[in-house]
Amino acid sequence: RVLSLELNKDREVERIHGSGINTLDIEPVEGRYMLSGGSDGVIVLYDLENLSRKPSYTCKALCSVGRSHPDVHRFSVETVQWYPHDTGMFTSSSFDKTLKIWDTNTLQPADVFHFEGTVYCHHMSPVATKHCLIAVGTKSPKVQLCDLKSGSCSHILQGHRQEVLAVSWSPRHEYILATASADNRVKLWDVRRASGCLSTLDQHNGEKSKASSEAANTAHNGRVNGLCYTSDGLHLLTIGTDDRMRLWNSSTGENTLVSF
């Protein structure tokens, strides 16, 4: 089935970006609108609906934050994400060290968070009802939590030793966050706890001799530059520069040893 996958021949997407596209997000409410972020800082919003009613059609770009926009990101946009509950707002983060909260209707930033280093990624919980925290991974080893309600970046999670390359909230528990770093580690956090991370995933499931120099748990033998939960939140997928993809049991932290 995988080998027989091919591109949809009936649906094109209007070409607006003049350079590489780093990030896409389709809004979860209707599944109708898509955001894209480019390596030149441009953000485009598309309507995926077939308005022409013809069998073959092109998804039109509704609007964009282009190079001439006063609030355009100065450098590459690394992540775009819709506000999980309605399409009136979306977020973008960039190598220009900012995270911007956009009003979709006016295409103006409602808020801007500034960081000391490059921003690699951010994520809003798809299920949270009791908090409005955006997790942000930057060049700093500290995971930053920005509060949409207060507009402050007060909360910091400390434990990684190098930059944080990917962050993802659990789709099952609103306070559980997974983070991946250049220090080869993946950590799970309960953001209500001040005492540090819940667990650090160990690719060997504790079976290597504790006397070895690799006593510290690592998820990969290289930078961990991607992670995502399965839709039910029961498993976590991580990917690293060691050319490996791993599937973890998210409640026990166990490497399921599935071979990809």
TORFI-757445 format. One record per residue (C-alpha): residue number from 1; residue in three letters; x, y, z. Coordinates in steps of 0.1 Angstrom, whole numbers, plus 5000, padded with zeros to 4 digits. Example, Ala and Ser with C-alpha at 12.3 -4.5 7.8 and 13.67 -1.06 7.14 Angstrom:
2
<1,"ala",<5123,4955,5078>>
<2,"ser",<5137,4989,5071>>
This chain:
260
<1,"arg",<5000,5000,5000>>
<2,"val",<5028,5024,5008>>
<3,"leu",<5046,5017,4976>>
<4,"ser",<5014,5024,4956>>
<5,"leu",<5010,5059,4971>>
<6,"glu",<5011,5087,4946>>
<7,"leu",<5003,5124,4944>>
<8,"asn",<4967,5135,4939>>
<9,"lys",<4964,5142,4902>>
<10,"asp",<4931,5162,4906>>
<11,"arg",<4943,5188,4931>>
<12,"glu",<4970,5214,4927>>
<13,"val",<4980,5241,4951>>
<14,"glu",<4986,5276,4938>>
<15,"arg",<5023,5284,4937>>
<16,"ile",<5030,5315,4957>>
<17,"his",<5063,5308,4975>>
<18,"gly",<5094,5317,4956>>
<19,"ser",<5116,5295,4979>>
<20,"gly",<5115,5264,4999>>
<21,"ile",<5085,5256,5021>>
<22,"asn",<5094,5244,5056>>
<23,"thr",<5061,5240,5074>>
<24,"leu",<5024,5233,5067>>
<25,"asp",<4994,5231,5090>>
<26,"ile",<4957,5223,5081>>
<27,"glu",<4933,5237,5107>>
<28,"pro",<4916,5209,5127>>
<29,"val",<4881,5224,5129>>
<30,"glu",<4870,5220,5093>>
<31,"gly",<4901,5208,5076>>
<32,"arg",<4895,5235,5050>>
<33,"tyr",<4923,5261,5055>>
<34,"met",<4960,5254,5052>>
<35,"leu",<4990,5276,5063>>
<36,"ser",<5025,5274,5048>>
<37,"gly",<5057,5290,5059>>
<38,"gly",<5086,5296,5037>>
<39,"ser",<5124,5298,5040>>
<40,"asp",<5121,5335,5029>>
<41,"gly",<5098,5344,5058>>
<42,"val",<5066,5344,5038>>
<43,"ile",<5034,5328,5051>>
<44,"val",<5005,5319,5028>>
<45,"leu",<4969,5309,5037>>
<46,"tyr",<4951,5285,5013>>
<47,"asp",<4915,5274,5009>>
<48,"leu",<4916,5237,5001>>
<49,"glu",<4879,5235,4992>>
<50,"asn",<4869,5227,4956>>
<51,"leu",<4850,5259,4948>>
<52,"ser",<4849,5253,4911>>
<53,"arg",<4832,5219,4915>>
<54,"lys",<4853,5206,4886>>
<55,"pro",<4870,5172,4890>>
<56,"ser",<4905,5189,4887>>
<57,"tyr",<4911,5221,4905>>
<58,"thr",<4937,5243,4921>>
<59,"cys",<4935,5253,4958>>
<60,"lys",<4936,5291,4958>>
<61,"ala",<4957,5312,4981>>
<62,"leu",<4934,5335,5000>>
<63,"cys",<4961,5359,5014>>
<64,"ser",<4997,5360,5024>>
<65,"val",<5021,5378,5047>>
<66,"gly",<5046,5387,5019>>
<67,"arg",<5080,5403,5018>>
<68,"ser",<5064,5437,5016>>
<69,"his",<5042,5432,5047>>
<70,"pro",<5055,5454,5076>>
<71,"asp",<5054,5425,5101>>
<72,"val",<5068,5397,5079>>
<73,"his",<5094,5374,5095>>
<74,"arg",<5129,5386,5086>>
<75,"phe",<5142,5350,5082>>
<76,"ser",<5130,5315,5076>>
<77,"val",<5096,5305,5091>>
<78,"glu",<5102,5271,5108>>
<79,"thr",<5067,5264,5122>>
<80,"val",<5031,5276,5115>>
<81,"gln",<5002,5263,5135>>
<82,"trp",<4965,5272,5137>>
<83,"tyr",<4949,5280,5170>>
<84,"pro",<4934,5246,5178>>
<85,"his",<4899,5258,5185>>
<86,"asp",<4890,5282,5157>>
<87,"thr",<4905,5298,5126>>
<88,"gly",<4905,5334,5139>>
<89,"met",<4941,5330,5150>>
<90,"phe",<4974,5313,5140>>
<91,"thr",<5010,5313,5152>>
<92,"ser",<5043,5313,5134>>
<93,"ser",<5079,5311,5146>>
<94,"ser",<5111,5319,5128>>
<95,"phe",<5149,5320,5127>>
<96,"asp",<5144,5358,5134>>
<97,"lys",<5141,5348,5171>>
<98,"thr",<5103,5356,5173>>
<99,"leu",<5071,5338,5178>>
<100,"lys",<5041,5357,5164>>
<101,"ile",<5004,5354,5172>>
<102,"trp",<4984,5365,5142>>
<103,"asp",<4948,5377,5138>>
<104,"thr",<4937,5358,5107>>
<105,"asn",<4911,5384,5096>>
<106,"thr",<4934,5414,5097>>
<107,"leu",<4967,5396,5091>>
<108,"gln",<4982,5417,5119>>
<109,"pro",<5002,5403,5148>>
<110,"ala",<4982,5404,5180>>
<111,"asp",<5013,5395,5200>>
<112,"val",<5050,5389,5195>>
<113,"phe",<5073,5369,5218>>
<114,"his",<5111,5376,5215>>
<115,"phe",<5138,5351,5223>>
<116,"glu",<5175,5353,5227>>
<117,"gly",<5183,5326,5202>>
<118,"thr",<5170,5311,5170>>
<119,"val",<5135,5296,5173>>
<120,"tyr",<5133,5260,5159>>
<121,"cys",<5098,5250,5167>>
<122,"his",<5067,5257,5187>>
<123,"his",<5034,5239,5195>>
<124,"met",<5000,5246,5211>>
<125,"ser",<4982,5217,5228>>
<126,"pro",<4953,5204,5206>>
<127,"val",<4933,5194,5237>>
<128,"ala",<4941,5219,5265>>
<129,"thr",<4912,5236,5282>>
<130,"lys",<4928,5247,5314>>
<131,"his",<4959,5264,5300>>
<132,"cys",<4970,5285,5269>>
<133,"leu",<5007,5276,5269>>
<134,"ile",<5028,5275,5237>>
<135,"ala",<5059,5254,5241>>
<136,"val",<5088,5268,5222>>
<137,"gly",<5122,5252,5213>>
<138,"thr",<5151,5275,5207>>
<139,"lys",<5189,5276,5206>>
<140,"ser",<5188,5276,5244>>
<141,"pro",<5186,5242,5262>>
<142,"lys",<5157,5256,5282>>
<143,"val",<5122,5248,5269>>
<144,"gln",<5102,5280,5270>>
<145,"leu",<5065,5281,5278>>
<146,"cys",<5047,5312,5266>>
<147,"asp",<5013,5320,5281>>
<148,"leu",<4988,5334,5255>>
<149,"lys",<4966,5348,5283>>
<150,"ser",<4992,5368,5300>>
<151,"gly",<5015,5375,5271>>
<152,"ser",<5045,5365,5292>>
<153,"cys",<5072,5338,5288>>
<154,"ser",<5074,5331,5325>>
<155,"his",<5077,5293,5325>>
<156,"ile",<5109,5275,5317>>
<157,"leu",<5117,5237,5317>>
<158,"gln",<5153,5229,5325>>
<159,"gly",<5170,5196,5318>>
<160,"his",<5183,5194,5282>>
<161,"arg",<5220,5202,5276>>
<162,"gln",<5217,5215,5240>>
<163,"glu",<5192,5233,5218>>
<164,"val",<5157,5221,5216>>
<165,"leu",<5148,5210,5181>>
<166,"ala",<5112,5197,5185>>
<167,"val",<5083,5200,5209>>
<168,"ser",<5049,5183,5210>>
<169,"trp",<5021,5183,5235>>
<170,"ser",<5003,5150,5242>>
<171,"pro",<4969,5147,5225>>
<172,"arg",<4957,5128,5255>>
<173,"his",<4969,5147,5286>>
<174,"glu",<4969,5185,5284>>
<175,"tyr",<4998,5190,5308>>
<176,"ile",<5022,5164,5292>>
<177,"leu",<5048,5178,5268>>
<178,"ala",<5075,5159,5249>>
<179,"thr",<5107,5176,5238>>
<180,"ala",<5136,5166,5216>>
<181,"ser",<5171,5180,5216>>
<182,"ala",<5205,5181,5200>>
<183,"asp",<5218,5164,5231>>
<184,"asn",<5204,5131,5217>>
<185,"arg",<5176,5130,5244>>
<186,"val",<5139,5131,5244>>
<187,"lys",<5122,5142,5277>>
<188,"leu",<5086,5140,5289>>
<189,"trp",<5074,5168,5312>>
<190,"asp",<5043,5175,5333>>
<191,"val",<5043,5213,5331>>
<192,"arg",<5025,5215,5365>>
<193,"arg",<5056,5201,5382>>
<194,"ala",<5085,5225,5391>>
<195,"ser",<5108,5197,5399>>
<196,"gly",<5120,5188,5364>>
<197,"cys",<5111,5163,5338>>
<198,"leu",<5090,5131,5343>>
<199,"ser",<5113,5109,5323>>
<200,"thr",<5141,5107,5297>>
<201,"leu",<5135,5081,5270>>
<202,"asp",<5162,5054,5269>>
<203,"gln",<5166,5035,5236>>
<204,"his",<5181,5005,5254>>
<205,"asn",<5152,5004,5280>>
<206,"gly",<5178,5003,5308>>
<207,"glu",<5194,4971,5296>>
<208,"lys",<5229,4985,5290>>
<209,"ser",<5252,4981,5319>>
<210,"lys",<5250,5010,5342>>
<211,"ala",<5287,5012,5345>>
<212,"ser",<5292,5021,5308>>
<213,"ser",<5299,5056,5298>>
<214,"glu",<5265,5057,5282>>
<215,"ala",<5247,5054,5315>>
<216,"ala",<5229,5086,5307>>
<217,"asn",<5197,5078,5288>>
<218,"thr",<5197,5087,5251>>
<219,"ala",<5168,5083,5226>>
<220,"his",<5191,5084,5195>>
<221,"asn",<5228,5082,5187>>
<222,"gly",<5226,5117,5172>>
<223,"arg",<5205,5149,5174>>
<224,"val",<5168,5142,5178>>
<225,"asn",<5152,5166,5153>>
<226,"gly",<5117,5154,5151>>
<227,"leu",<5089,5139,5172>>
<228,"cys",<5052,5135,5171>>
<229,"tyr",<5025,5117,5190>>
<230,"thr",<5002,5092,5174>>
<231,"ser",<4966,5106,5172>>
<232,"asp",<4955,5086,5202>>
<233,"gly",<4984,5098,5223>>
<234,"leu",<4995,5063,5233>>
<235,"his",<5027,5063,5213>>
<236,"leu",<5054,5087,5204>>
<237,"leu",<5075,5087,5172>>
<238,"thr",<5110,5102,5172>>
<239,"ile",<5135,5107,5144>>
<240,"gly",<5172,5115,5146>>
<241,"thr",<5203,5122,5127>>
<242,"asp",<5214,5086,5133>>
<243,"asp",<5190,5077,5105>>
<244,"arg",<5167,5060,5129>>
<245,"met",<5130,5064,5136>>
<246,"arg",<5117,5050,5170>>
<247,"leu",<5083,5042,5183>>
<248,"trp",<5078,5047,5221>>
<249,"asn",<5051,5037,5245>>
<250,"ser",<5043,5072,5258>>
<251,"ser",<5029,5061,5292>>
<252,"thr",<5058,5038,5302>>
<253,"gly",<5085,5055,5281>>
<254,"glu",<5095,5021,5267>>
<255,"asn",<5112,5017,5233>>
<256,"thr",<5088,4993,5215>>
<257,"leu",<5118,4982,5193>>
<258,"val",<5097,4984,5161>>
<259,"ser",<5122,4984,5132>>
<260,"phe",<5117,5010,5106>>
